[in-house]
């Protein structure tokens, strides 16, 4: 599933709301789930995961086409730290030629 992710923690600590929308805390990619592990792969590439959440759980799901809140553990400097992702499905747009495309950020 192609998604946009906003990380809510850094090194296990909550990122303040006024900093959470900065580009360094956001990413996009292809989200895979494997038995309690969420992996974010580069979009449209056959490569290993960029980010991994271990022992991940979906904490909440937004109404409509909203996203979900996922909580798990990631590795930071050799230690497992708490991480939360706000996951939103990537929307599609209709181009001038009438074809639907994924709305990848530039």
For each residue, the residues with C-beta under 8 A, 3 or more apart:
1: 30 31 89
2: 28 29 30 31 43 89 90 102
3: 28 29 30 31 40 67 87 88 89 90
4: 26 27 28 87 88 89 90 105
5: 26 27 28 29 31 40 51 85 86 87 88
6: 20 21 25 26 85 86 88
7: 10 15 20 25 26 27 83 84 85
8: 14 15 20 83 84 85 86
9: 12 13 14 15 81 82 83 84
10: 7 13 15 25
11: 76 77 81
12: 9 76 81 82 83
13: 9 10
14: 8 9
15: 7 8 9 10 19 20 25
16: 19 20
17: 20
18:
19: 15 16 22 25
20: 6 7 8 15 16 17 25
21: 6 25 26
22: 19 25 26
23: 26
24:
25: 6 7 10 15 19 20 21 22
26: 4 5 6 7 21 22 23
27: 4 5 7 40 50 51
28: 2 3 4 5 43 90 104 105
29: 2 3 5 40 41 42 43 50 51
30: 1 2 3 40 41 42 43 44
31: 1 2 3 5 38 39 40 41 87
32: 38 39 40 41 49
33: 37 38 39 56
34: 37 39
35:
36: 54 55 56 57
37: 33 34 52 53 54 55 56 72
38: 31 32 33 52 53 56 70 72 85
39: 31 32 33 34 49 51 52 53
40: 3 5 27 29 30 31 32 49 50 51 52
41: 29 30 31 32 45 47 48 49 50
42: 29 30 45 47 50
43: 2 28 29 30 102 104
44: 30
45: 41 42
46:
47: 41 42
48: 41
49: 32 39 40 41 52
50: 27 29 40 41 42
51: 5 27 29 39 40 74
52: 37 38 39 40 49 74 75
53: 37 38 39 56 70 71 72 73 74 83 85
54: 36 37 72 73 74 80
55: 36 37 72 73
56: 33 36 37 38 53 70 71 72
57: 36 70 71 72
58: 61 68 69 70
59: 68 69 70 71 84
60: 68 69
61: 58 66 67 68 69
62: 66 67 68
63: 66
64:
65: 89 91
66: 61 62 63 88
67: 3 61 62 86 87 88 89
68: 58 59 60 61 62 86 87
69: 58 59 60 61 84 85 86 87
70: 38 53 56 57 58 59 84 85 87
71: 53 56 57 59 82 83 84 85
72: 37 38 53 54 55 56 57 82 83
73: 53 54 55 80 81 82 83
74: 51 52 53 54 80 81 83
75: 52 78 79 80 81
76: 11 12 79 80 81
77: 11
78: 75
79: 75 76
80: 54 73 74 75 76
81: 9 11 12 73 74 75 76
82: 9 12 71 72 73
83: 7 8 9 12 53 71 72 73 74
84: 7 8 9 59 69 70 71
85: 5 6 7 8 38 53 69 70 71
86: 5 6 8 67 68 69
87: 3 4 5 31 67 68 69 70
88: 3 4 5 6 66 67
89: 1 2 3 4 65 67
90: 2 3 4 28 102 103 104
91: 65 102 103
92: 100 101 102 103
93: 100 101 103
94: 98 99 100 101
95: 98 99 100 101
96:
97:
98: 94 95
99: 94 95
100: 92 93 94 95
101: 92 93 94 95
102: 2 43 90 91 92
103: 90 91 92 93
104: 28 43 90
105: 4 28
106:
